Structure formats: C-alpha cells, structure tokens
Amino acid sequence: MDWIAAYHRLTELIVGLVGGSDKLAHVHAGLIIYVGAQIVLRTRRANGLALQAVLLAEVLNETADRLFWGSWRWADTAGDMAATLLWPSLLYALSRYRRSRWSSVQPAWATPPRAAGLQEG
C-alpha cells in the first residue's frame, strides 16, 4: 500500500469533515497540534517546543503533498503554511509578551508560592 496516497485520502476525509475548506482544516490542525503539544510536554503557555511541533507537522504534511503531486505547488504550500502557523504563532507571541509584562510589573513578593519554590501549607 502506498502510504502517501493513503495519507492524502485521510487528509481529504478530514477536510470533508471540517466542512470542505482546506485552509480551515489547516487552522484546526495547527491549533490542535499546538495545544496537544503543550499538554504532552506539560508546559505552560508560550512554549517554543509546542510551536516547533506545529512547524514540524506542517513541513511533514507539505512534504507528503509534494510527494503525492510529484512537484511543489508553491501557492498552495504557502497558503497552507500560513493557515497552519498563524494562530499558534499569535498565541505564542501574545503569551510571551504577557509573561514579560507581568514579570517586569510585578514585585518579587507577588510571585506565587509554587513559583518561588515554597510549599503551600
């Protein structure tokens, strides 16, 4: 069995379940992978590894598309990359910004006990 053709059929099935829009499927996939990676990695917001997981998954997906079609379809590839990475990238950037603002504004005594290494008790 050709795994590339099987993967392509699976992605077409998923696109059909989402509502027929390839780009909307990419948006959903990017968010699912980003949140799933954060859960698996047991991290808080703004984790670069979660964003890298989305990028890796999309690169692998586009490579599979290239193997299926026999050549790069650059307009489609660029649109798919943008749709997949947009919201995870914005969530990552917003969380990084908010984290840096919070740490620069809050006094040291406002750090929660768990973050300060103290036990609640």
C-alpha positions in Angstrom: 0.0 0.0 0.0 1.3 3.4 -0.9 1.4 5.4 2.4 1.5 8.7 0.6 -1.8 8.0 -1.2 -3.4 6.7 1.9 -2.3 9.8 3.8 -3.7 12.0 1.1 -7.1 10.2 1.2 -7.1 10.6 5.0 -6.5 14.3 4.7 -9.3 14.6 2.2 -11.6 12.8 4.6 -10.7 15.2 7.4 -11.2 18.3 5.1 -14.7 16.9 4.3 -15.5 16.5 8.0 -14.4 20.1 8.7 -16.7 21.5 6.0 -14.8 21.2 2.8 -12.3 24.0 3.3 -8.6 23.0 3.1 -7.5 26.2 4.8 -9.9 25.8 7.7 -8.7 22.2 8.2 -5.1 23.6 8.4 -6.2 26.2 11.1 -7.8 23.5 13.2 -4.9 21.2 12.8 -2.4 23.9 13.8 -4.4 24.7 17.0 -4.9 21.0 17.9 -1.2 20.3 17.5 -0.1 23.4 19.4 -2.5 22.7 22.4 -1.8 18.9 22.2 2.0 19.5 22.3 1.6 21.7 25.4 -0.4 19.0 27.1 2.1 16.3 26.2 5.0 18.4 27.2 3.2 19.5 30.4 4.2 23.1 29.8 2.5 26.5 30.3 1.8 29.0 27.6 4.4 30.4 25.3 6.4 27.2 24.9 8.7 27.3 21.8 8.7 23.5 21.5 4.9 23.4 21.0 5.2 25.9 18.2 8.1 23.9 16.7 5.9 20.8 16.8 3.3 22.7 14.7 6.0 23.7 12.2 7.4 20.2 12.0 4.0 18.7 11.4 3.2 21.2 8.7 6.6 20.6 7.0 5.9 16.9 7.0 2.4 17.4 5.7 3.6 19.6 2.8 6.4 17.2 2.0 3.8 14.4 1.8 1.7 16.7 -0.5 4.8 17.3 -2.7 5.4 13.5 -2.9 1.8 12.9 -3.8 1.5 15.6 -6.5 5.0 15.0 -7.9 6.1 18.6 -7.6 5.7 21.6 -5.3 2.6 23.6 -5.6 4.0 26.8 -4.1 0.9 28.9 -3.9 -1.0 26.1 -2.1 2.0 25.3 0.1 2.5 29.0 1.2 -1.3 29.3 2.0 -1.3 26.1 4.0 1.8 27.1 6.0 0.2 30.5 6.8 -3.1 29.0 7.8 -1.5 26.3 10.0 1.0 28.6 11.7 -1.0 31.8 12.1 -3.0 31.2 15.3 -0.3 29.2 17.2 2.2 31.9 16.4 0.0 34.7 17.5 -0.9 32.8 20.8 2.8 32.1 21.4 3.7 35.8 20.8 0.9 37.1 22.9 1.8 34.7 25.8 5.5 35.7 25.6 4.5 39.4 25.7 2.2 39.0 28.6 4.7 36.9 30.5 7.4 39.6 30.0 5.0 42.4 31.0 3.8 40.5 34.1 7.4 39.8 35.3 8.5 43.4 34.8 5.5 44.9 36.5 5.0 42.5 39.5 7.1 42.9 42.6 9.1 39.9 43.9 6.7 39.4 46.8 3.8 38.9 44.3 5.3 35.7 43.0 3.0 32.7 43.8 4.4 30.3 46.4 4.8 27.5 44.0 6.8 29.6 41.6 9.0 30.8 44.4 9.8 27.2 45.4 7.8 27.4 48.6 5.3 24.8 49.6 1.7 25.7 50.3 0.6 24.7 53.6 
